[in-house]
């Protein structure tokens, strides 16, 4: 069972951000990273999403 240890918020509309996330997703073999594209997320997305 994979446990998410870190959630990465990114702008999928940004080519540089998308390229970096694609790179990280290829190396996320153990599933410790979760990726959320805030550019495509629904309107219920809370921009304060647990950020400290």
N, C-alpha and C positions, 0 to 999 in steps of 0.2 A: 504494500500500500504506500503510495506516494503522499508525502506531507508537504504542503506548500509552506515555505519558510519566508518567502519574500514576494510581494506583489509589486509589479512594475507597471506604472501608468505611463503611457506614451501616446504621442500624437501620430496616428497612422497616416495623416495627411502630409506629414513632413518626410521627405525622401531620406534625409539623414537619420532621423529617428527610426523609420521603418527598416532601413538597412541594418542598423545596430541591433534592433529587436530580432530580425531574421537570423543574424549571427548568433545571438544568445539562445534563441529557440532551438537551433541545431545542436547546441551543446547542453541543453536542459534535459539530459537523459534520465536523471533521477526524479524529475518533476518538482524540484524544489522552488522553481520560479513560476509565477502566474503572471500573465500579461493581459492588461486591459487597455484596449484602444479607446481612449477618451474621445477621439474624433468621431467614432461610430457608435458610441454607447447611447442608450436610450435617454430620454429626457429625465428619468428618475435618478440619474447619476448625481451623487452628492460630491461636489468638487472638494469638500473637506475630508473625503474618504480616508479617515483614520490617520491623517497626516499629523505628525507631531513635530 
